[in-house]
C-alpha cells in the first residue's frame, strides 16, 4: 500500500509541474480568480483566454522581435 501511495504522490507532483511549466494551470487560476471576485461575471472560454494571452504577449515589446 505504501508503494502505491508513493507512486500516486510522485505522479501528482509530475502532473502539477507539467501543468505549471506548460501554462495549462494559468486558465484554471484565471477562472478561480474571476469566480472569487464576482461569481456572476462572465468568464472567457479557454479559446478566448488563450487568444488574449497570445495577443498580449506578442504586443509586448519586451518579448523581442518575432518574425513569424
mmCIF file as Biopython writes it, N, C-alpha, C and O atoms, coordinates in Angstrom:
data_model
#
loop_
_atom_site.group_PDB
_atom_site.id
_atom_site.type_symbol
_atom_site.label_atom_id
_atom_site.label_alt_id
_atom_site.label_comp_id
_atom_site.label_asym_id
_atom_site.label_entity_id
_atom_site.label_seq_id
_atom_site.pdbx_PDB_ins_code
_atom_site.Cartn_x
_atom_site.Cartn_y
_atom_site.Cartn_z
_atom_site.occupancy
_atom_site.B_iso_or_equiv
_atom_site.auth_seq_id
_atom_site.auth_asym_id
_atom_site.pdbx_PDB_model_num
ATOM 1   N N  . UNK A ? 1  ? 0.824   -1.198 0.000   1.0 0.0 1  A 1 
ATOM 2   C CA . UNK A ? 1  ? 0.000   0.000  0.000   1.0 0.0 1  A 1 
ATOM 3   C C  . UNK A ? 1  ? 0.864   1.257  0.000   1.0 0.0 1  A 1 
ATOM 4   O O  . UNK A ? 1  ? 0.551   2.235  -0.678  1.0 0.0 1  A 1 
ATOM 5   N N  . UNK A ? 2  ? 1.945   1.224  0.759   1.0 0.0 2  A 1 
ATOM 6   C CA . UNK A ? 2  ? 2.810   2.399  0.841   1.0 0.0 2  A 1 
ATOM 7   C C  . UNK A ? 2  ? 3.449   2.703  -0.510  1.0 0.0 2  A 1 
ATOM 8   O O  . UNK A ? 2  ? 3.651   3.868  -0.853  1.0 0.0 2  A 1 
ATOM 9   N N  . UNK A ? 3  ? 3.770   1.660  -1.279  1.0 0.0 3  A 1 
ATOM 10  C CA . UNK A ? 3  ? 4.363   1.845  -2.599  1.0 0.0 3  A 1 
ATOM 11  C C  . UNK A ? 3  ? 3.399   2.515  -3.563  1.0 0.0 3  A 1 
ATOM 12  O O  . UNK A ? 3  ? 3.795   3.404  -4.316  1.0 0.0 3  A 1 
ATOM 13  N N  . UNK A ? 4  ? 2.153   2.102  -3.549  1.0 0.0 4  A 1 
ATOM 14  C CA . UNK A ? 4  ? 1.144   2.680  -4.440  1.0 0.0 4  A 1 
ATOM 15  C C  . UNK A ? 4  ? 0.888   4.146  -4.090  1.0 0.0 4  A 1 
ATOM 16  O O  . UNK A ? 4  ? 0.697   4.980  -4.975  1.0 0.0 4  A 1 
ATOM 17  N N  . UNK A ? 5  ? 0.886   4.445  -2.804  1.0 0.0 5  A 1 
ATOM 18  C CA . UNK A ? 5  ? 0.671   5.840  -2.385  1.0 0.0 5  A 1 
ATOM 19  C C  . UNK A ? 5  ? 1.840   6.705  -2.832  1.0 0.0 5  A 1 
ATOM 20  O O  . UNK A ? 5  ? 1.648   7.850  -3.242  1.0 0.0 5  A 1 
ATOM 21  N N  . UNK A ? 6  ? 3.031   6.172  -2.755  1.0 0.0 6  A 1 
ATOM 22  C CA . UNK A ? 6  ? 4.216   6.914  -3.197  1.0 0.0 6  A 1 
ATOM 23  C C  . UNK A ? 6  ? 4.191   7.173  -4.699  1.0 0.0 6  A 1 
ATOM 24  O O  . UNK A ? 6  ? 4.569   8.249  -5.164  1.0 0.0 6  A 1 
ATOM 25  N N  . UNK A ? 7  ? 3.744   6.182  -5.441  1.0 0.0 7  A 1 
ATOM 26  C CA . UNK A ? 7  ? 3.638   6.348  -6.899  1.0 0.0 7  A 1 
ATOM 27  C C  . UNK A ? 7  ? 2.594   7.409  -7.231  1.0 0.0 7  A 1 
ATOM 28  O O  . UNK A ? 7  ? 2.821   8.258  -8.093  1.0 0.0 7  A 1 
ATOM 29  N N  . UNK A ? 8  ? 1.449   7.362  -6.548  1.0 0.0 8  A 1 
ATOM 30  C CA . UNK A ? 8  ? 0.404   8.375  -6.792  1.0 0.0 8  A 1 
ATOM 31  C C  . UNK A ? 8  ? 0.906   9.773  -6.442  1.0 0.0 8  A 1 
ATOM 32  O O  . UNK A ? 8  ? 0.651   10.730 -7.172  1.0 0.0 8  A 1 
ATOM 33  N N  . UNK A ? 9  ? 1.618   9.887  -5.325  1.0 0.0 9  A 1 
ATOM 34  C CA . UNK A ? 9  ? 2.147   11.179 -4.900  1.0 0.0 9  A 1 
ATOM 35  C C  . UNK A ? 9  ? 3.141   11.711 -5.932  1.0 0.0 9  A 1 
ATOM 36  O O  . UNK A ? 9  ? 3.109   12.891 -6.284  1.0 0.0 9  A 1 
ATOM 37  N N  . UNK A ? 10 ? 4.020   10.835 -6.412  1.0 0.0 10 A 1 
ATOM 38  C CA . UNK A ? 10 ? 5.001   11.238 -7.418  1.0 0.0 10 A 1 
ATOM 39  C C  . UNK A ? 10 ? 4.309   11.641 -8.719  1.0 0.0 10 A 1 
ATOM 40  O O  . UNK A ? 10 ? 4.671   12.648 -9.329  1.0 0.0 10 A 1 
ATOM 41  N N  . UNK A ? 11 ? 3.319   10.862 -9.143  1.0 0.0 11 A 1 
ATOM 42  C CA . UNK A ? 11 ? 2.572   11.190 -10.354 1.0 0.0 11 A 1 
ATOM 43  C C  . UNK A ? 11 ? 1.857   12.523 -10.205 1.0 0.0 11 A 1 
ATOM 44  O O  . UNK A ? 11 ? 1.796   13.304 -11.155 1.0 0.0 11 A 1 
ATOM 45  N N  . UNK A ? 12 ? 1.316   12.792 -9.026  1.0 0.0 12 A 1 
ATOM 46  C CA . UNK A ? 12 ? 0.641   14.064 -8.775  1.0 0.0 12 A 1 
ATOM 47  C C  . UNK A ? 12 ? 1.609   15.238 -8.879  1.0 0.0 12 A 1 
ATOM 48  O O  . UNK A ? 12 ? 1.275   16.281 -9.441  1.0 0.0 12 A 1 
ATOM 49  N N  . UNK A ? 13 ? 2.797   15.061 -8.340  1.0 0.0 13 A 1 
ATOM 50  C CA . UNK A ? 13 ? 3.808   16.124 -8.417  1.0 0.0 13 A 1 
ATOM 51  C C  . UNK A ? 13 ? 4.251   16.370 -9.854  1.0 0.0 13 A 1 
ATOM 52  O O  . UNK A ? 13 ? 4.432   17.513 -10.273 1.0 0.0 13 A 1 
ATOM 53  N N  . UNK A ? 14 ? 4.425   15.278 -10.606 1.0 0.0 14 A 1 
ATOM 54  C CA . UNK A ? 14 ? 4.812   15.419 -12.008 1.0 0.0 14 A 1 
ATOM 55  C C  . UNK A ? 14 ? 3.709   16.128 -12.779 1.0 0.0 14 A 1 
ATOM 56  O O  . UNK A ? 14 ? 3.998   17.004 -13.594 1.0 0.0 14 A 1 
ATOM 57  N N  . UNK A ? 15 ? 2.461   15.770 -12.542 1.0 0.0 15 A 1 
ATOM 58  C CA . UNK A ? 15 ? 1.333   16.421 -13.220 1.0 0.0 15 A 1 
ATOM 59  C C  . UNK A ? 15 ? 1.276   17.903 -12.884 1.0 0.0 15 A 1 
ATOM 60  O O  . UNK A ? 15 ? 1.073   18.734 -13.769 1.0 0.0 15 A 1 
ATOM 61  N N  . UNK A ? 16 ? 1.458   18.244 -11.595 1.0 0.0 16 A 1 
ATOM 62  C CA . UNK A ? 16 ? 1.458   19.645 -11.187 1.0 0.0 16 A 1 
ATOM 63  C C  . UNK A ? 16 ? 2.568   20.410 -11.903 1.0 0.0 16 A 1 
ATOM 64  O O  . UNK A ? 16 ? 2.340   21.495 -12.438 1.0 0.0 16 A 1 
ATOM 65  N N  . UNK A ? 17 ? 3.767   19.839 -11.908 1.0 0.0 17 A 1 
ATOM 66  C CA . UNK A ? 17 ? 4.903   20.502 -12.550 1.0 0.0 17 A 1 
ATOM 67  C C  . UNK A ? 17 ? 4.634   20.704 -14.033 1.0 0.0 17 A 1 
ATOM 68  O O  . UNK A ? 17 ? 4.892   21.785 -14.562 1.0 0.0 17 A 1 
ATOM 69  N N  . UNK A ? 18 ? 4.123   19.691 -14.709 1.0 0.0 18 A 1 
ATOM 70  C CA . UNK A ? 18 ? 3.861   19.787 -16.137 1.0 0.0 18 A 1 
ATOM 71  C C  . UNK A ? 18 ? 2.814   20.863 -16.440 1.0 0.0 18 A 1 
ATOM 72  O O  . UNK A ? 18 ? 2.979   21.639 -17.381 1.0 0.0 18 A 1 
ATOM 73  N N  . UNK A ? 19 ? 1.745   20.912 -15.651 1.0 0.0 19 A 1 
ATOM 74  C CA . UNK A ? 19 ? 0.707   21.920 -15.864 1.0 0.0 19 A 1 
ATOM 75  C C  . UNK A ? 19 ? 1.250   23.331 -15.652 1.0 0.0 19 A 1 
ATOM 76  O O  . UNK A ? 19 ? 0.881   24.246 -16.388 1.0 0.0 19 A 1 
ATOM 77  N N  . UNK A ? 20 ? 2.113   23.521 -14.667 1.0 0.0 20 A 1 
ATOM 78  C CA . UNK A ? 20 ? 2.721   24.832 -14.416 1.0 0.0 20 A 1 
ATOM 79  C C  . UNK A ? 20 ? 3.685   25.210 -15.531 1.0 0.0 20 A 1 
ATOM 80  O O  . UNK A ? 20 ? 3.663   26.343 -16.012 1.0 0.0 20 A 1 
ATOM 81  N N  . UNK A ? 21 ? 4.524   24.278 -15.941 1.0 0.0 21 A 1 
ATOM 82  C CA . UNK A ? 21 ? 5.536   24.552 -16.963 1.0 0.0 21 A 1 
ATOM 83  C C  . UNK A ? 21 ? 4.907   24.824 -18.330 1.0 0.0 21 A 1 
ATOM 84  O O  . UNK A ? 21 ? 5.409   25.650 -19.092 1.0 0.0 21 A 1 
ATOM 85  N N  . UNK A ? 22 ? 3.820   24.139 -18.636 1.0 0.0 22 A 1 
ATOM 86  C CA . UNK A ? 22 ? 3.190   24.294 -19.945 1.0 0.0 22 A 1 
ATOM 87  C C  . UNK A ? 22 ? 2.190   25.453 -19.992 1.0 0.0 22 A 1 
ATOM 88  O O  . UNK A ? 22 ? 1.737   25.822 -21.076 1.0 0.0 22 A 1 
ATOM 89  N N  . UNK A ? 23 ? 1.840   26.030 -18.849 1.0 0.0 23 A 1 
ATOM 90  C CA . UNK A ? 23 ? 0.869   27.116 -18.816 1.0 0.0 23 A 1 
ATOM 91  C C  . UNK A ? 23 ? -0.565  26.636 -18.714 1.0 0.0 23 A 1 
ATOM 92  O O  . UNK A ? 23 ? -1.491  27.447 -18.725 1.0 0.0 23 A 1 
ATOM 93  N N  . UNK A ? 24 ? -0.760  25.345 -18.616 1.0 0.0 24 A 1 
ATOM 94  C CA . UNK A ? 24 ? -2.094  24.757 -18.524 1.0 0.0 24 A 1 
ATOM 95  C C  . UNK A ? 24 ? -2.857  25.270 -17.304 1.0 0.0 24 A 1 
ATOM 96  O O  . UNK A ? 24 ? -4.068  25.479 -17.381 1.0 0.0 24 A 1 
ATOM 97  N N  . UNK A ? 25 ? -2.179  25.474 -16.200 1.0 0.0 25 A 1 
ATOM 98  C CA . UNK A ? 25 ? -2.829  25.884 -14.954 1.0 0.0 25 A 1 
ATOM 99  C C  . UNK A ? 25 ? -3.219  27.364 -14.959 1.0 0.0 25 A 1 
ATOM 100 O O  . UNK A ? 25 ? -3.988  27.799 -14.102 1.0 0.0 25 A 1 
ATOM 101 N N  . UNK A ? 26 ? -2.706  28.133 -15.900 1.0 0.0 26 A 1 
ATOM 102 C CA . UNK A ? 26 ? -2.989  29.567 -15.951 1.0 0.0 26 A 1 
ATOM 103 C C  . UNK A ? 26 ? -4.482  29.837 -16.120 1.0 0.0 26 A 1 
ATOM 104 O O  . UNK A ? 26 ? -5.033  30.717 -15.459 1.0 0.0 26 A 1 
ATOM 105 N N  . UNK A ? 27 ? -5.135  29.083 -16.998 1.0 0.0 27 A 1 
ATOM 106 C CA . UNK A ? 27 ? -6.563  29.277 -17.224 1.0 0.0 27 A 1 
ATOM 107 C C  . UNK A ? 27 ? -7.360  28.930 -15.971 1.0 0.0 27 A 1 
ATOM 108 O O  . UNK A ? 27 ? -8.309  29.631 -15.620 1.0 0.0 27 A 1 
ATOM 109 N N  . UNK A ? 28 ? -6.978  27.851 -15.300 1.0 0.0 28 A 1 
ATOM 110 C CA . UNK A ? 28 ? -7.672  27.454 -14.069 1.0 0.0 28 A 1 
ATOM 111 C C  . UNK A ? 28 ? -7.565  28.547 -13.009 1.0 0.0 28 A 1 
ATOM 112 O O  . UNK A ? 28 ? -8.537  28.832 -12.309 1.0 0.0 28 A 1 
ATOM 113 N N  . UNK A ? 29 ? -6.389  29.159 -12.891 1.0 0.0 29 A 1 
ATOM 114 C CA . UNK A ? 29 ? -6.219  30.253 -11.923 1.0 0.0 29 A 1 
ATOM 115 C C  . UNK A ? 29 ? -7.063  31.466 -12.321 1.0 0.0 29 A 1 
ATOM 116 O O  . UNK A ? 29 ? -7.636  32.137 -11.463 1.0 0.0 29 A 1 
ATOM 117 N N  . UNK A ? 30 ? -7.136  31.744 -13.629 1.0 0.0 30 A 1 
ATOM 118 C CA . UNK A ? 30 ? -7.961  32.856 -14.112 1.0 0.0 30 A 1 
ATOM 119 C C  . UNK A ? 30 ? -9.427  32.639 -13.736 1.0 0.0 30 A 1 
ATOM 120 O O  . UNK A ? 30 ? -10.081 33.549 -13.226 1.0 0.0 30 A 1 
ATOM 121 N N  . UNK A ? 31 ? -9.941  31.435 -13.988 1.0 0.0 31 A 1 
ATOM 122 C CA . UNK A ? 31 ? -11.346 31.132 -13.684 1.0 0.0 31 A 1 
ATOM 123 C C  . UNK A ? 31 ? -11.598 31.240 -12.183 1.0 0.0 31 A 1 
ATOM 124 O O  . UNK A ? 31 ? -12.601 31.819 -11.766 1.0 0.0 31 A 1 
ATOM 125 N N  . UNK A ? 32 ? -10.707 30.696 -11.377 1.0 0.0 32 A 1 
ATOM 126 C CA . UNK A ? 32 ? -10.868 30.751 -9.917  1.0 0.0 32 A 1 
ATOM 127 C C  . UNK A ? 32 ? -10.866 32.202 -9.436  1.0 0.0 32 A 1 
ATOM 128 O O  . UNK A ? 32 ? -11.663 32.575 -8.575  1.0 0.0 32 A 1 
ATOM 129 N N  . UNK A ? 33 ? -9.977  33.011 -9.990  1.0 0.0 33 A 1 
ATOM 130 C CA . UNK A ? 33 ? -9.908  34.418 -9.597  1.0 0.0 33 A 1 
ATOM 131 C C  . UNK A ? 33 ? -11.186 35.154 -10.014 1.0 0.0 33 A 1 
ATOM 132 O O  . UNK A ? 33 ? -11.756 35.910 -9.227  1.0 0.0 33 A 1 
ATOM 133 N N  . UNK A ? 34 ? -11.629 34.929 -11.245 1.0 0.0 34 A 1 
ATOM 134 C CA . UNK A ? 34 ? -12.831 35.609 -11.737 1.0 0.0 34 A 1 
ATOM 135 C C  . UNK A ? 34 ? -14.051 35.223 -10.902 1.0 0.0 34 A 1 
ATOM 136 O O  . UNK A ? 34 ? -14.866 36.082 -10.564 1.0 0.0 34 A 1 
ATOM 137 N N  . UNK A ? 35 ? -14.183 33.954 -10.571 1.0 0.0 35 A 1 
ATOM 138 C CA . UNK A ? 35 ? -15.322 33.492 -9.768  1.0 0.0 35 A 1 
ATOM 139 C C  . UNK A ? 35 ? -15.258 34.023 -8.336  1.0 0.0 35 A 1 
ATOM 140 O O  . UNK A ? 35 ? -16.287 34.349 -7.744  1.0 0.0 35 A 1 
ATOM 141 N N  . UNK A ? 36 ? -14.054 34.108 -7.785  1.0 0.0 36 A 1 
ATOM 142 C CA . UNK A ? 36 ? -13.913 34.626 -6.424  1.0 0.0 36 A 1 
ATOM 143 C C  . UNK A ? 36 ? -14.221 36.115 -6.373  1.0 0.0 36 A 1 
ATOM 144 O O  . UNK A ? 36 ? -14.777 36.606 -5.390  1.0 0.0 36 A 1 
ATOM 145 N N  . UNK A ? 37 ? -13.860 36.830 -7.428  1.0 0.0 37 A 1 
ATOM 146 C CA . UNK A ? 37 ? -14.073 38.278 -7.457  1.0 0.0 37 A 1 
ATOM 147 C C  . UNK A ? 37 ? -15.535 38.610 -7.695  1.0 0.0 37 A 1 
ATOM 148 O O  . UNK A ? 37 ? -16.093 39.484 -7.031  1.0 0.0 37 A 1 
ATOM 149 N N  . UNK A ? 38 ? -16.162 37.910 -8.648  1.0 0.0 38 A 1 
ATOM 150 C CA . UNK A ? 38 ? -17.575 38.140 -8.955  1.0 0.0 38 A 1 
ATOM 151 C C  . UNK A ? 38 ? -18.172 36.836 -9.507  1.0 0.0 38 A 1 
ATOM 152 O O  . UNK A ? 38 ? -17.980 36.516 -10.680 1.0 0.0 38 A 1 
ATOM 153 N N  . UNK A ? 39 ? -18.886 36.093 -8.674  1.0 0.0 39 A 1 
ATOM 154 C CA . UNK A ? 39 ? -19.430 34.795 -9.104  1.0 0.0 39 A 1 
ATOM 155 C C  . UNK A ? 39 ? -20.355 34.866 -10.311 1.0 0.0 39 A 1 
ATOM 156 O O  . UNK A ? 39 ? -20.536 33.867 -11.008 1.0 0.0 39 A 1 
ATOM 157 N N  . UNK A ? 40 ? -20.940 36.022 -10.569 1.0 0.0 40 A 1 
ATOM 158 C CA . UNK A ? 40 ? -21.855 36.154 -11.706 1.0 0.0 40 A 1 
ATOM 159 C C  . UNK A ? 40 ? -21.170 36.644 -12.969 1.0 0.0 40 A 1 
ATOM 160 O O  . UNK A ? 40 ? -21.798 36.723 -14.025 1.0 0.0 40 A 1 
ATOM 161 N N  . UNK A ? 41 ? -19.892 36.974 -12.873 1.0 0.0 41 A 1 
ATOM 162 C CA . UNK A ? 41 ? -19.165 37.501 -14.034 1.0 0.0 41 A 1 
ATOM 163 C C  . UNK A ? 41 ? -19.054 36.443 -15.128 1.0 0.0 41 A 1 
ATOM 164 O O  . UNK A ? 41 ? -18.913 35.251 -14.854 1.0 0.0 41 A 1 
ATOM 165 N N  . UNK A ? 42 ? -19.120 36.909 -16.368 1.0 0.0 42 A 1 
ATOM 166 C CA . UNK A ? 42 ? -18.950 36.004 -17.493 1.0 0.0 42 A 1 
ATOM 167 C C  . UNK A ? 42 ? -17.459 35.713 -17.655 1.0 0.0 42 A 1 
ATOM 168 O O  . UNK A ? 42 ? -16.642 36.631 -17.724 1.0 0.0 42 A 1 
ATOM 169 N N  . UNK A ? 43 ? -17.122 34.448 -17.714 1.0 0.0 43 A 1 
ATOM 170 C CA . UNK A ? 43 ? -15.733 34.020 -17.821 1.0 0.0 43 A 1 
ATOM 171 C C  . UNK A ? 43 ? -15.427 33.700 -19.283 1.0 0.0 43 A 1 
ATOM 172 O O  . UNK A ? 43 ? -16.241 33.090 -19.977 1.0 0.0 43 A 1 
ATOM 173 N N  . UNK A ? 44 ? -14.265 34.112 -19.737 1.0 0.0 44 A 1 
ATOM 174 C CA . UNK A ? 44 ? -13.862 33.814 -21.105 1.0 0.0 44 A 1 
ATOM 175 C C  . UNK A ? 44 ? -13.752 32.307 -21.306 1.0 0.0 44 A 1 
ATOM 176 O O  . UNK A ? 44 ? -13.433 31.565 -20.376 1.0 0.0 44 A 1 
ATOM 177 N N  . UNK A ? 45 ? -14.018 31.871 -22.518 1.0 0.0 45 A 1 
ATOM 178 C CA . UNK A ? 45 ? -13.798 30.463 -22.836 1.0 0.0 45 A 1 
ATOM 179 C C  . UNK A ? 45 ? -12.288 30.217 -22.873 1.0 0.0 45 A 1 
ATOM 180 O O  . UNK A ? 45 ? -11.495 31.157 -22.931 1.0 0.0 45 A 1 
ATOM 181 N N  . UNK A ? 46 ? -11.916 28.980 -22.840 1.0 0.0 46 A 1 
ATOM 182 C CA . UNK A ? 46 ? -10.487 28.643 -22.889 1.0 0.0 46 A 1 
ATOM 183 C C  . UNK A ? 46 ? -9.848  29.215 -24.149 1.0 0.0 46 A 1 
ATOM 184 O O  . UNK A ? 46 ? -8.744  29.759 -24.100 1.0 0.0 46 A 1 
ATOM 185 N N  . UNK A ? 47 ? -10.535 29.094 -25.263 1.0 0.0 47 A 1 
ATOM 186 C CA . UNK A ? 47 ? -10.016 29.591 -26.545 1.0 0.0 47 A 1 
ATOM 187 C C  . UNK A ? 47 ? -9.842  31.109 -26.510 1.0 0.0 47 A 1 
ATOM 188 O O  . UNK A ? 47 ? -8.803  31.619 -26.931 1.0 0.0 47 A 1 
ATOM 189 N N  . UNK A ? 48 ? -10.843 31.834 -26.016 1.0 0.0 48 A 1 
ATOM 190 C CA . UNK A ? 48 ? -10.758 33.298 -25.926 1.0 0.0 48 A 1 
ATOM 191 C C  . UNK A ? 48 ? -9.628  33.725 -24.990 1.0 0.0 48 A 1 
ATOM 192 O O  . UNK A ? 48 ? -8.889  34.666 -25.278 1.0 0.0 48 A 1 
ATOM 193 N N  . UNK A ? 49 ? -9.507  33.020 -23.868 1.0 0.0 49 A 1 
ATOM 194 C CA . UNK A ? 49 ? -8.461  33.334 -22.908 1.0 0.0 49 A 1 
ATOM 195 C C  . UNK A ? 49 ? -7.079  33.170 -23.532 1.0 0.0 49 A 1 
ATOM 196 O O  . UNK A ? 49 ? -6.224  34.046 -23.401 1.0 0.0 49 A 1 
ATOM 197 N N  . UNK A ? 50 ? -6.867  32.055 -24.205 1.0 0.0 50 A 1 
ATOM 198 C CA . UNK A ? 50 ? -5.561  31.803 -24.826 1.0 0.0 50 A 1 
ATOM 199 C C  . UNK A ? 50 ? -5.280  32.816 -25.932 1.0 0.0 50 A 1 
ATOM 200 O O  . UNK A ? 50 ? -4.140  33.254 -26.091 1.0 0.0 50 A 1 
ATOM 201 N N  . UNK A ? 51 ? -6.303  33.192 -26.697 1.0 0.0 51 A 1 
ATOM 202 C CA . UNK A ? 51 ? -6.112  34.167 -27.773 1.0 0.0 51 A 1 
ATOM 203 C C  . UNK A ? 51 ? -5.681  35.514 -27.183 1.0 0.0 51 A 1 
ATOM 204 O O  . UNK A ? 51 ? -4.753  36.141 -27.695 1.0 0.0 51 A 1 
ATOM 205 N N  . UNK A ? 52 ? -6.340  35.961 -26.120 1.0 0.0 52 A 1 
ATOM 206 C CA . UNK A ? 52 ? -5.971  37.227 -25.481 1.0 0.0 52 A 1 
ATOM 207 C C  . UNK A ? 52 ? -4.562  37.148 -24.889 1.0 0.0 52 A 1 
ATOM 208 O O  . UNK A ? 52 ? -3.800  38.112 -24.958 1.0 0.0 52 A 1 
ATOM 209 N N  . UNK A ? 53 ? -4.231  36.020 -24.319 1.0 0.0 53 A 1 
ATOM 210 C CA . UNK A ? 53 ? -2.908  35.838 -23.726 1.0 0.0 53 A 1 
ATOM 211 C C  . UNK A ? 53 ? -1.805  35.899 -24.785 1.0 0.0 53 A 1 
ATOM 212 O O  . UNK A ? 53 ? -0.758  36.510 -24.568 1.0 0.0 53 A 1 
ATOM 213 N N  . UNK A ? 54 ? -2.050  35.258 -25.930 1.0 0.0 54 A 1 
ATOM 214 C CA . UNK A ? 54 ? -1.070  35.276 -27.023 1.0 0.0 54 A 1 
ATOM 215 C C  . UNK A ? 54 ? -0.959  36.680 -27.609 1.0 0.0 54 A 1 
ATOM 216 O O  . UNK A ? 54 ? 0.145   37.163 -27.860 1.0 0.0 54 A 1 
ATOM 217 N N  . UNK A ? 55 ? -2.095  37.333 -27.826 1.0 0.0 55 A 1 
ATOM 218 C CA . UNK A ? 55 ? -2.077  38.692 -28.368 1.0 0.0 55 A 1 
ATOM 219 C C  . UNK A ? 55 ? -1.314  39.643 -27.456 1.0 0.0 55 A 1 
ATOM 220 O O  . UNK A ? 55 ? -0.535  40.470 -27.933 1.0 0.0 55 A 1 
ATOM 221 N N  . UNK A ? 56 ? -1.531  39.533 -26.151 1.0 0.0 56 A 1 
ATOM 222 C CA . UNK A ? 56 ? -0.832  40.399 -25.196 1.0 0.0 56 A 1 
ATOM 223 C C  . UNK A ? 56 ? 0.663   40.124 -25.208 1.0 0.0 56 A 1 
ATOM 224 O O  . UNK A ? 56 ? 1.466   41.054 -25.133 1.0 0.0 56 A 1 
ATOM 225 N N  . UNK A ? 57 ? 1.038   38.869 -25.302 1.0 0.0 57 A 1 
ATOM 226 C CA . UNK A ? 57 ? 2.458   38.516 -25.319 1.0 0.0 57 A 1 
ATOM 227 C C  . UNK A ? 57 ? 3.125   39.036 -26.586 1.0 0.0 57 A 1 
ATOM 228 O O  . UNK A ? 57 ? 4.254   39.522 -26.532 1.0 0.0 57 A 1 
ATOM 229 N N  . UNK A ? 58 ? 2.444   38.942 -27.724 1.0 0.0 58 A 1 
ATOM 230 C CA . UNK A ? 58 ? 3.015   39.413 -28.983 1.0 0.0 58 A 1 
ATOM 231 C C  . UNK A ? 58 ? 3.075   40.930 -29.060 1.0 0.0 58 A 1 
ATOM 232 O O  . UNK A ? 58 ? 3.929   41.476 -29.758 1.0 0.0 58 A 1 
ATOM 233 N N  . UNK A ? 59 ? 2.195   41.614 -28.362 1.0 0.0 59 A 1 
ATOM 234 C CA . UNK A ? 59 ? 2.180   43.072 -28.372 1.0 0.0 59 A 1 
ATOM 235 C C  . UNK A ? 59 ? 3.216   43.668 -27.417 1.0 0.0 59 A 1 
ATOM 236 O O  . UNK A ? 59 ? 3.521   44.858 -27.497 1.0 0.0 59 A 1 
ATOM 237 N N  . UNK A ? 60 ? 3.746   42.860 -26.532 1.0 0.0 60 A 1 
ATOM 238 C CA . UNK A ? 60 ? 4.708   43.341 -25.534 1.0 0.0 60 A 1 
ATOM 239 C C  . UNK A ? 60 ? 6.080   43.519 -26.171 1.0 0.0 60 A 1 
ATOM 240 O O  . UNK A ? 60 ? 6.672   42.545 -26.636 1.0 0.0 60 A 1 
ATOM 241 N N  . UNK A ? 61 ? 6.599   44.757 -26.201 1.0 0.0 61 A 1 
ATOM 242 C CA . UNK A ? 61 ? 7.907   44.995 -26.837 1.0 0.0 61 A 1 
ATOM 243 C C  . UNK A ? 61 ? 9.063   44.319 -26.100 1.0 0.0 61 A 1 
ATOM 244 O O  . UNK A ? 61 ? 10.137  44.140 -26.674 1.0 0.0 61 A 1 
ATOM 245 N N  . UNK A ? 62 ? 8.857   43.947 -24.854 1.0 0.0 62 A 1 
ATOM 246 C CA . UNK A ? 62 ? 9.921   43.273 -24.103 1.0 0.0 62 A 1 
ATOM 247 C C  . UNK A ? 62 ? 10.126  41.839 -24.556 1.0 0.0 62 A 1 
ATOM 248 O O  . UNK A ? 62 ? 11.136  41.221 -24.220 1.0 0.0 62 A 1 
ATOM 249 N N  . UNK A ? 63 ? 9.189   41.310 -25.307 1.0 0.0 63 A 1 
ATOM 250 C CA . UNK A ? 63 ? 9.288   39.922 -25.751 1.0 0.0 63 A 1 
ATOM 251 C C  . UNK A ? 63 ? 10.281  39.766 -26.900 1.0 0.0 63 A 1 
ATOM 252 O O  . UNK A ? 63 ? 10.678  38.648 -27.228 1.0 0.0 63 A 1 
ATOM 253 N N  . UNK A ? 64 ? 10.680  40.869 -27.509 1.0 0.0 64 A 1 
ATOM 254 C CA . UNK A ? 64 ? 11.652  40.783 -28.595 1.0 0.0 64 A 1 
ATOM 255 C C  . UNK A ? 64 ? 10.977  40.682 -29.954 1.0 0.0 64 A 1 
ATOM 256 O O  . UNK A ? 64 ? 9.753   40.619 -30.062 1.0 0.0 64 A 1 
ATOM 257 N N  . UNK A ? 65 ? 11.797  40.670 -30.969 1.0 0.0 65 A 1 
ATOM 258 C CA . UNK A ? 65 ? 11.313  40.627 -32.346 1.0 0.0 65 A 1 
ATOM 259 C C  . UNK A ? 65 ? 10.819  39.241 -32.682 1.0 0.0 65 A 1 
ATOM 260 O O  . UNK A ? 65 ? 11.461  38.240 -32.364 1.0 0.0 65 A 1 
ATOM 261 N N  . UNK A ? 66 ? 9.680   39.194 -33.323 1.0 0.0 66 A 1 
ATOM 262 C CA . UNK A ? 66 ? 9.135   37.908 -33.766 1.0 0.0 66 A 1 
ATOM 263 C C  . UNK A ? 66 ? 8.828   38.013 -35.244 1.0 0.0 66 A 1 
ATOM 264 O O  . UNK A ? 66 ? 8.010   38.835 -35.656 1.0 0.0 66 A 1 
ATOM 265 N N  . UNK A ? 67 ? 9.464   37.206 -36.023 1.0 0.0 67 A 1 
ATOM 266 C CA . UNK A ? 67 ? 9.309   37.326 -37.478 1.0 0.0 67 A 1 
ATOM 267 C C  . UNK A ? 67 ? 8.147   36.500 -38.029 1.0 0.0 67 A 1 
ATOM 268 O O  . UNK A ? 67 ? 7.647   36.802 -39.113 1.0 0.0 67 A 1 
ATOM 269 N N  . UNK A ? 68 ? 7.711   35.478 -37.320 1.0 0.0 68 A 1 
ATOM 270 C CA . UNK A ? 68 ? 6.714   34.566 -37.901 1.0 0.0 68 A 1 
ATOM 271 C C  . UNK A ? 68 ? 5.441   34.539 -37.093 1.0 0.0 68 A 1 
ATOM 272 O O  . UNK A ? 68 ? 4.502   33.825 -37.444 1.0 0.0 68 A 1 
#
